[in-house]
Amino acid sequence: SRVRHAILTHFDELNRTGLRESVARWIDALPPQFIAPELQLKRATLAIDLGQVDTALRLCTNAIVLYESEGQRDALALALIERSLALSRIGRYADAMEDCEQALSLLPDGEAADSLRGRAYRYLGRYHGETGDADSALHYLSLAQECWDRCQEPPVRKARLAQDMGMAYELHGQFSQAIVHYTRAQSE
């Protein structure tokens, strides 16, 4: 469908310009046969941003089932990573961490998967930090940094990672390191 193609092609731009609710309504208005797993994940991302966690969980799980049946490992890993974010929003950190670990196990070795691998590591670091495990948080966030340094991740994601690292160092009681990372987050 041309509508589905237009949404997928312009999703990032529309999302960035604050049209989340409009795009969500457009996707919701599509007939079910036009809602491919990729579009379900895009809608799930919007649902997370809009605080619609139940919707995000349902859509991510649908995409996971479809990607699993099609044997699309990278897409399945992305769906698991996205679902982990929704799970973390309702305090299900153990389940969120499990989804990230499963996603990591699906990704191939090498630089081609570093963006997704970095995202999974970043979320693992955040979840460990949010549960009070500063050592594990710093470990996973450092792994995310290594991945993203290799793949030239966009500055906005690197800034978020630097902010997460600042929080982890603060949790660890290393305030001077926290300030270094907060400063880096502002400069990205």
N, C-alpha and C positions, 0 to 999 in steps of 0.2 A: 504494500500500500504506500502511496505517496506521503500520506500523513505520517505513518510510522517512520519512513525514511527521513522526512523533514525533522521530526522530533529527535531522532538519533543523531542526525547530522549537526543540529544546532543546540543540542541539549546543554552542553557546557556553557555556551554563550548565554542562553536563556536563563540558566540557573544562576550564573554569575551576575546577571543584571537584575536579579530579584524577582523573576517571574515564576518562582517555584510553584505557587498555588495554581497559577494558570496552566502550567505544563502538567501538573498532577491531574487537573480536571480534564485536560485534553487526552491524556493517557487513559484515564478512567472511562472516558466516553467511547473509546475504541471497542469494536466487537472483539470478543475473546479470541477468535482465530488470528487476530493481528497482534496479539500480545505475546511476542516471542520472549524467550528467557532474558535476552539482553535488555529489552524494554522493561521487563519486570524488575530487573536490577536497578535500572534508572529510576523507576517509580519508587522502589524501596529506598533509594538514596534520598529522594525527595521526602518520603514518609519519615525517615529518621530526622531530617532537618526540620520537618514540621511537627515533630513530637508524636507522630502516629506509629508508635512502636509495634503495636499488634499488626498493623498493615505491613510494616517493613518485614517483620518476622515471617508472615504468611507468604509474601512475595519472594523473599530470599529462599525460603524453603521450597517453594514451587520451582524456582530457577535451579536450585541444587538438584532436585529430583530429575528435572529435564536434562541438565548438563551431565549428570551421572549416567543416565540412560543412553546419552549420545556419546559418552566417552570423551568429553571435552574437558581435559584435565586443567588447563589454565583458566578457563571460564568457571569451572567448578571451584577452583581455588579462590577466585575473585568473589564468587557468591558466598563462600564460607567466611571470607574476611569481612564482607559487608554484613552478613548475619551476626558475626561476632560483635560488631559495633552496636547493633540493635539489642543484642543480649546484654551487653554491658550497661546500656541505658536503663535496664530494669534490675540491675544488680546481680545478674547471673554471670559472674566473672569466671567461675570454673568452666561453664559451658562455652563462654566466649573464648577462653584460652584454648579449650579443646578444639574449637573450630579453627583457630589460627594454626595450631599444631598440625591439624589434618591438612590445612591448605599448604603449609610448608612441605609436608610429605609428598604432595602432588606435584610440586614445582620442579622442573628440571634443573640440573646444575648449570651454572654458567651465567653470564651477564644478561642474557636475554630475559630472564625472569627476575632480575634484581629489583625492578620497581615494585612488583607484587610482593616479593620476598621482604623488601624493606618495609612495606606497609604492614605485613603480618608481624614482623618484629617490632615495629613501632607500637602497634596495638597491644602486643604481648607486654611490652615495656609499660605502657599506660595502665593496663589491667593489673600488673604486679604492683605498680606504684599505688594504684587506687585501693589495693588490698593491704598496703603497708609493707610490702617486700621491696625495700629500696635497692638491695643488692641485685636482685633479679631484674628489677626495672632498669637499672643502669646497664646491666649486661645486654638485655634485648634492645634497648635504645642505641647502644653502641653498635650492635650488629646492623640495625636499621641505617645508622649513619654510614657504615662501611658500604652497604648495598647502594645507598643513594648517592654516595660519592662516585661510585663506578658508573652509574647510569645517568648522571646529570638530571636528577629529579627537579621539577619546577621549584623555584624559590619559595613559593607559598608553602609547599609541603616541608621544605627544609626548615622554614621558620617555625612551623608547628612542631617539628621534631626538636628543634633547639629549645622551644618553650617546654616541651615535655621533659627534656633532659634537665632543664633548670629546676623544674618541680621535683624530679627524682633526686637531684643533688641536694635540694633544700630538705627533702624528706630524710635524706642520709645525714643531714647536719653539716654539709659542706657548702656553706653559704657563699664563699668567694667563688667557687666553681659554678654555683647556681647563677650568680650575677653575670659571669662570663657568658653563660648560655642564654640568659634573658637578653643580654645586650646583642648577642648574635641573632637572636630571633627578631629583634627590632631592626637590624640592619639588612636582613634577607629581602 
